[in-house]
Amino acid sequence: MIAGIDFELIRILLAAGMLGSASFLDIRRREVSDMLWVFFGIVALVVYALEFACGGTFDLLTTAVPILIAAGVALGVYKSGLFGGADALALITLAVILPTISGGIAEKILPIGSAFLLHPIVPLVVLSNAVILSLSLIGFNLASNTAYASKNPGKLFEGLEHESMGRKIVAVAIGYKTGSRPSYAFPIERFVDGRRQFSFAPKTAETAEYESRLNVWVTRGTPFLAFMLAGFVAMLFVGDIAAVVMRLQF
């Protein structure tokens, strides 16, 4: 806190506003304008300028290094096809707004201890939390496949009986068979030599078309930005979910 102003809290609120806005747009349109990242990036620079004007100093270790790490991770995951462009830009902009954090927001507003953080680099904690929270989709997929199987006995793997049990388990975990017209879903099956086969190659809205057919296997095109927002909130009140789990086990 400098000159009575809590700049970290300002950055936390700014980051929450950015992720909240981006998640809303991504859920509604599956598209986020680059201007959103530009806007919040500029506001972040204004906050830095105000902090310096109030006597703050630039710390290479807690500012520049986390931004470079986040940029490297974001670009690497984007190039692998696991990230969309908006996801990568969100992580980089988040790093600019709030590269590190001294602790959870819990101790600022609630009388309960602080969040548990294994390290203070915000983008990496948010990314880790988001990946863990995205595993909740497995439950939705299991429920969807169970519902399809109950309505269509014996047809869940129709045309794919030749696939191994392992690949069927993967399909049930990461996708579901469409019983109604899907929205924002990518196919995870294809025809090879006139025969249906599962295809689990990563797909994003930038490189693949959404599936609209019935009775085909698809994976949900759930906006990862929504999980990043959830991961950010979890970081503030819980901390690093992976670290918390390991701490409880040991």
C-alpha positions, 0 to 999 in steps of 0.5 A: 500500500502506497500513500494510502492507496492499495494498488494491489487491490486495484489490480485485482479488481481490474483483472477480475473486470477483464476476465469477467468481461472476456468470459461473458463475450466468449460465452455469448459469441465465442469471440473476444475483440482484441480491443478488450485486451488493448483497453485493459493493457492500457489501463494497467499501464496507467495504474503503474504510472500512478503507482510510480507517481505515488512513490512506487518502484519497479521490481524486475523480479516481481513484474518483468520476470512473471510477465515474460514467463506468462508470455512464454507459457501462453505462446507455447500452449497456443502454438500447441493448439490447446489454447485459442488466441483469446486465451493466450492474450488473456493470460498475457494481459493478466500478467501485465495487470497483476504479475504477482500477488502477496496473498489472497483477497480473503484476508482483506475482506474476510476474517478467515486466513489467507489463501495458500499459494505455492508461488506468487506468479498470478498467471501460472496459478490461474492457468493451473486452477483453470485446468483443474476446474475444467476437469468438471466437464468430465462429469457433464460428459458422463451424465450426457452419455448415460442419458443417451445410452438410456434413451438409445440402448446399445447405440452409444458406440454404434459404428465404433464397436471396433475401437478399443476399450481404452479409446472408448473410455477417453471418448466418454470422458472428453466428449459425448454422443449428440442426441440433439443438435449441439451448439459450440461442439467439435467432432471427435470422430471421422471417417477413415477408409469408409469406417468411423474412428475416434479422433482426439486431436486438439481442436479450437474455434480458430482451426475447426468447424463446429459440429451440427449433426446428430448421433455423432461424438463431439467434445464441448467447445466450452470457453476456457476464459470462463474457467480462467475467471473461475481459476482467478476467483479460486486463487483469491479465496483458496489459492493454488488448488493443486498446492492445496490438494497436495498440502492436504494429502501430506 
